[in-house]
Amino acid sequence: MNSTLAAGQPHQMTWLENQWEELYKDRNPLLVTGILAFTMHELVYFGRFVPFLLCDFIPYFKKYKIQPNKVNTSADYWNCTKQVLYQHFLYEGPLIFLFHPMANYLGMNISTPFPEWRYIWPQICVFFVFEDTYHYWVHRLMHWPPLYKRIHKVHHEYAAPFGIAAEYAHPLETSILGFGTIGGPLVYHVFEKMYFKAGRNWELHLFTMLFWIMCRLFQAIDCHAGYDFPWSLRHFIPFWAGADHHDYHHMAFVDNFASSFRWWDYMLGTDKRYRAYRARQAEEKRLQKKKGL
């Protein structure tokens, strides 16, 4: 099956693009997009948590646990799962189903062909920077005592977080902070349509949006996982935050407000206590190693 690109060049449909077309063929696009996005969200959210859950039951991985002396019980996992599912179905689900009409209204591309990866990855980077900036300032505001007590305190129930606690939060917080994830692509799309007009490949596509949400879920689960492995992304990208950075925020209830990157906390000094704490830990490990402990 062939499709045609904006430039008029023939495009050979990939297997995934063919499946995408079949999925929408003769069906209500609102329902298809809603079910597709919600199903993907649930599979990625809980599926990404499974490897970390298995690590909790394998003694070998305990050395990578950031707070090894704090053990989350089965009751913690079950309570968190129930609350997260409740929120997903009652609050996030309806918002996901509203996404399609909003995408249509803004003229977002939904049909094939998909953009090439060389156009998708720069957009993903832009979305990460937007979300991280938005998250830093709104999250910092959430620690203002009146907002913390009424809204943000729910998310801090677990001082030693685990993956699925990423979206364990007050519904208002989920909606407000969630704009960082949805708002970045929408702002990008409006600017591209109105000012840049760089062509179809640079326009926001639903496929790019779903891929972005998957990346964001991976990031959120990972930074709440409670593990810092030698292969964790922060060891390869120095400014990546990761679990090492965010776990301190849950443990100390202060500082490290950013979600993905370290630069806002570093520039504004909201990671000084974190860096001092990690320095003390490193010194203690050095002394223990010197003593042969």
N, C-alpha and C positions, 0 to 999 in steps of 0.2 A: 504493500500500500504506500502510495506517495503523497506527500503534501508539498506545498509551495511556500518558500520563504518570501519575506517582504520584498527582497531584491529580485524576485522572479525566478530564482534558481531552484531546480528540483531538489527535494529533500527526501532521502530514504528514511522512512519511519523505523524507529527502533522498536524492539519488543515492548518496552515499557510504554512508549507512546501509543502503540496499538492497543494495549490493555487499557490505557487511559481513555482512548476514544470509545472503546467498547463499554467502558464503565458508564459513560455519560449518554450513550446512544439510546434514544427513545425513553429516557428517564428524566424525572424532575431534577434539574441541576442543583436546586437548593438542598434537596434531600441527599443527593449524591455527595456534594461537597461537605455537608454537615456530618454525615455518617463516616465519610473517608477521613476527615480531619479529626473527629472525635475518637475513632477507632485507632488511628495512628498515634494520637496523643496517649491513649491508655496503654497501648502495646509498648511504646517507647518508654513511657514513664515507669511502668512497673518492670518491664523487661530489662532496662538498664540497671535497676536496683538488684536484680537477682545475683549477679557476680559478687557484689559487695555483701549480700546476705550470706552467700556460701562462705565467704572469707571469715565471717563471724564464727563459723563452726569448724574452721580448719586452723589448728594451733599455729601452724607455720606462719600464717599471715598476721599474727598478733603483734609481731615486731614492727609492722607498718601502721599499726593503729595509732592515731594521734593522741587519744586519751585512753590508754590501755587499761587504766584502773577503773574506768566507768563502763559498766556493762549494761546495755539495754536489754530488757527482758522481752519474752514473747508477748507479754501483756502490752508493753510499749509498742511493739510492732503492730499488734492487732488493733489497738486503740487508734494509732495513727492511720492505719489502712482504712478503717471504718470512716473516720472523719474526712480523709482525703477523698474517698469514693463518694461520700455524701455531698461534698463540695463540688466534685467534678460533675455529678449528674444534676444537681439542683442549681448550680451557679455557672460553672464554666461551660457546660453543655449547651444551654440556651444561647450564650454569647457566641459560641462557635457556630451555631446554626444561623446566627444573624450576620456572620461574616460574608456569606455569599451575596446577599443583596447589596451589602455595602461595597463589596468588590465590583459588582456589576455597575453600581452607580458611579464608581470612580473610574470605570473603564479598564479594570485589570484584565490582563490576558488569562484565559482559562483553557482555550483550545490548543491543540498541538500545531506546530512543533514546539518542543521545549527550548528555552535559551541554551546556548552552549555553555559549558562549564567555565570557560574563560570570562564569561559575563556574569555567571552566578556567583563565583567566589568573591569578586570585589564587592558585590552587593552584600554578601554575608558579612564581610569585614565592616562595612559601613553600619550595618544593623547592630553588630556587636558593640561598636564604639558608641552609637546612639543609646542603646539599652544600658550600657555600663554607666554612661554619664547621667542619664535619667535616674537609674537605680541608686547611684551614689547620693544624689541630692535628696531624693524622696525618702530613701531609707534613713538617711541622717535625720530628716525631719520627723520620721516615725519614732525616733528616740527622744523627741521632745516629750517630757513627762505626761501631759494630758493625752497625747496620741498613743504613747507607749502603753499607758495603763488601759486605755479603752480598746486599742486595736492591736498593736504590734506585740504585746506581751504573749499572745497566743502562740506566735511562731517561736518564742523563746522557751517554750515548755521543756524542750529537750536541750540541756546544756551540752550534751555529747550527741550531736545530730547524727542521723543516718539517712541514707539516700531519699527514701520516700517522704521524709519530713520536709523536703524542699517546698512543697505546696501545702504544708500543714500551717494554715494561717487563717486569720479572720477574713470573711468574704470581702469586706471593704478593702483590706490590704491586697488581696489577690486581684481585685479589679483595678485598684490604683497603680500598683507596681506592674500589673500586666500590660498597662499601656506602653511601657518601655519596650515590650516584645512586639506588640501589634503596631504601636505608633511609629516606630522607626521605618518599617517598610511603607506605611501609608504616607508619611511625610516625604520619603524618597520618591514614591510614585507620583505624588502631586507635583513635586519640583521637576521631575523628569518630564512629565507631560506638559507642564506649563512653561518651563524655561529651557531645559537642556535639549529636549526633543532629539535624542541621539539615535532613535530608531528602535525597532521592535525588540532586538536582543537586549537592549538596556532597560526596556520597560519591565515593570514588576509582573511576574507570572505567578500563578497560583502554585505551580510546582516549586518555584524558588521560595515562596512563602512557606510551604509545608516543610521544605528542606531546612529552612531557617529555624522553624519551630522545633524540629527534631534536634538541630544543633544546640539550641537554647535549652532544651530538656536535658540533653547529655551534660551540658555545663552545670545546670542547676543540681542534678542528681550527684554529679561528681564532687561538687564543692560542699555538699552536705554529707558525703559518704563516710567521713571520719577516718579515711585512709590516705596516707601519703606514700605512694610506691616509688621505687627508683625510676619507673617508666611514666610517672605522672607528668602531665604536660608542662608543669612549672619548671621542671628540670631541664627542659629544652627551650622554653620561651620564658626568659627571666621576668618579664612583666606580667605573665599570666598569674592570676590569683590562686585558684584551685582550693582544695580542701585545707591545705596548710594555712592559708590566709583566712578563710571564712570560719574554720573551726574555732579559731581564737575568739572571733566575735561572739559565738555561742557560749564559749566557756567563760569569757570575761564580761559579756553583756555590753561591751563598749567597742568603739573603733572598728576599723576595717569594714567600711560601709559599702564598698564597691562590690560588684558581682563577678566580673570577668577579669578585670585588669587591676594592677596595683598603683597606677600613676596618680589617680585622684587622691588616694589616701596618703601617698608619699608626698605629693606637692603641698597638701594642706595639713600635713602633720598628724593625721588621724590614724597613723600606724606606728607612732613612736613607742607606745607601750608594748605593742606586738613585737617590734624589732628588738626592744630591750629584753623582753621575755624569751624570745628565741635565742638571743645572744647568751643569756644565763643558762639556758638548756644546753647549748653547744659547749659552753665552758664546763658545765657539770659532766657532760659526756667525755670531754677531753681529760678531765681529772680522773674520772673513773677508769678510763683506758690506761692512763699513766700508772695508776695503782694496780692495774691488772684485774680489776673487778668485772 
